[in-house]
Amino acid sequence: MLKGFKNFLMQGDLIVVAVGLVVALAFSTLIKAFTDSIITPLINSIAGGGTAGKGLGWSINGQKIDVGAFIGALIYFVIFMGVIYFLIVVPYRSYMQRRGKTVFGDPPPTKECPSCRLADLPVAATRCPHCTTDLARAA
């Protein structure tokens, strides 16, 4: 039972989704701090109401542009992403390398269509999916 649970947790897709979710939640916090600390007071100051608080920033029509709270959220985001990378991604990548699988590695090489300039085509592609140019003759 525990071996099955371990295998479930160590699936590549599950870890990628979990890391993506954590990044999205941290980014959401950053966006919320930006809107709560900068955008909302700007909008309120245009409307002409509110009171100014203390901290790093400035006041416009009694509304505090709280740059300090946004900088704090930005620092939180950077630290949080570092912790996620070093405590989850790096150990998981080394674990999967020991099992013979590559995760979170460099993307495979790609090429560009000479006709429509569509990028990210696989190197082995023989026809552009966008403009149907024969890539074997164009190369």
C-alpha positions as CSV (number, residue, x, y, z in Angstrom):
1,M,0.0,0.0,0.0
2,L,2.8,2.5,0.9
3,K,4.7,1.5,-2.3
4,G,1.7,2.3,-4.4
5,F,1.2,5.7,-2.7
6,K,4.9,6.5,-3.3
7,N,4.6,5.6,-6.9
8,F,1.5,7.8,-7.2
9,L,3.3,10.7,-5.6
10,M,6.4,10.3,-7.8
11,Q,4.6,10.4,-11.1
12,G,6.1,13.2,-13.3
13,D,2.8,14.8,-14.2
14,L,1.6,15.0,-10.6
15,I,4.7,16.9,-9.5
16,V,4.6,19.2,-12.5
17,V,0.9,20.0,-11.8
18,A,1.7,20.5,-8.0
19,V,4.6,22.9,-8.8
20,G,2.4,24.7,-11.3
21,L,-0.4,25.1,-8.8
22,V,2.0,26.4,-6.1
23,V,3.5,28.9,-8.6
24,A,0.0,30.0,-9.6
25,L,-1.0,30.5,-5.9
26,A,2.1,32.5,-5.2
27,F,1.6,34.6,-8.3
28,S,-2.0,35.2,-7.3
29,T,-0.8,36.6,-4.0
30,L,1.6,38.9,-5.8
31,I,-1.2,40.1,-8.1
32,K,-3.6,40.6,-5.1
33,A,-1.0,42.7,-3.3
34,F,-0.4,44.8,-6.4
35,T,-4.1,45.5,-6.8
36,D,-4.8,46.0,-3.1
37,S,-1.8,48.2,-2.5
38,I,-1.4,50.2,-5.7
39,I,-4.4,49.9,-8.1
40,T,-7.2,50.2,-5.6
41,P,-5.9,53.3,-3.8
42,L,-5.2,54.9,-7.2
43,I,-8.8,54.3,-8.2
44,N,-10.1,55.5,-4.8
45,S,-8.0,58.7,-5.1
46,I,-9.5,59.5,-8.5
47,A,-12.9,59.1,-6.8
48,G,-11.6,61.5,-4.1
49,G,-12.2,59.5,-0.9
50,G,-10.4,57.5,1.8
51,T,-7.7,57.8,4.4
52,A,-3.9,57.5,4.1
53,G,-2.0,55.0,6.2
54,K,1.7,54.8,7.2
55,G,4.5,53.0,5.4
56,L,6.5,53.2,2.2
57,G,4.7,55.0,-0.5
58,W,2.8,58.2,-1.1
59,S,-0.7,59.6,-0.7
60,I,-2.9,61.0,-3.5
61,N,-6.2,62.6,-2.4
62,G,-6.0,60.8,0.9
63,Q,-5.3,57.4,-0.6
64,K,-2.1,55.6,0.3
65,I,-0.1,54.0,-2.5
66,D,1.4,51.3,-0.4
67,V,4.6,50.4,-2.3
68,G,6.0,48.7,0.8
69,A,3.3,46.1,0.9
70,F,3.9,45.4,-2.8
71,I,7.7,45.1,-2.3
72,G,7.0,42.7,0.6
73,A,4.8,40.6,-1.6
74,L,7.4,40.6,-4.4
75,I,10.1,39.5,-1.9
76,Y,7.8,36.8,-0.6
77,F,7.3,35.5,-4.2
78,V,11.0,35.3,-4.9
79,I,11.8,33.6,-1.6
80,F,8.8,31.2,-2.0
81,M,9.8,30.2,-5.6
82,G,13.4,29.6,-4.3
83,V,12.1,27.4,-1.6
84,I,9.9,25.4,-4.0
85,Y,12.8,25.0,-6.4
86,F,15.4,23.9,-4.0
87,L,13.1,21.7,-1.7
88,I,10.8,20.2,-4.4
89,V,12.1,20.5,-7.9
90,V,15.9,19.8,-7.4
91,P,15.4,16.7,-5.3
92,Y,12.6,15.4,-7.6
93,R,14.8,16.0,-10.7
94,S,17.7,14.1,-9.1
95,Y,15.4,11.3,-8.0
96,M,13.9,10.9,-11.5
97,Q,17.4,11.0,-13.1
98,R,18.4,8.0,-10.9
99,R,15.3,6.3,-12.3
100,G,16.5,7.1,-15.8
101,K,13.9,9.8,-16.7
102,T,14.6,13.5,-17.4
103,V,12.2,16.0,-16.0
104,F,12.4,19.8,-15.8
105,G,15.2,19.6,-18.4
106,D,16.1,21.7,-21.4
107,P,13.4,21.7,-24.1
108,P,14.0,19.7,-27.2
109,P,15.6,21.6,-30.1
110,T,13.2,23.3,-32.6
111,K,13.3,25.0,-35.9
112,E,11.4,27.8,-37.7
113,C,9.4,27.6,-40.8
114,P,11.1,29.7,-43.5
115,S,7.8,30.7,-45.1
116,C,5.5,31.8,-42.3
117,R,8.1,32.1,-39.5
118,L,6.2,29.8,-37.2
119,A,8.7,28.8,-34.4
120,D,8.9,25.8,-32.2
121,L,8.6,23.2,-34.9
122,P,10.2,19.9,-34.0
123,V,13.6,19.4,-35.8
124,A,12.2,16.2,-37.4
125,A,9.1,18.0,-38.9
126,T,8.9,17.7,-42.7
127,R,5.8,20.0,-43.2
128,C,4.7,23.2,-41.4
129,P,1.3,22.7,-39.7
130,H,0.4,26.3,-40.3
131,C,1.2,27.0,-43.9
132,T,2.0,23.4,-45.1
133,T,5.4,24.4,-46.5
134,D,7.5,21.3,-47.2
135,L,10.3,21.9,-44.7
136,A,12.6,19.2,-46.2
137,R,12.8,21.1,-49.5
138,A,13.0,24.5,-47.8
139,A,16.0,23.6,-45.7
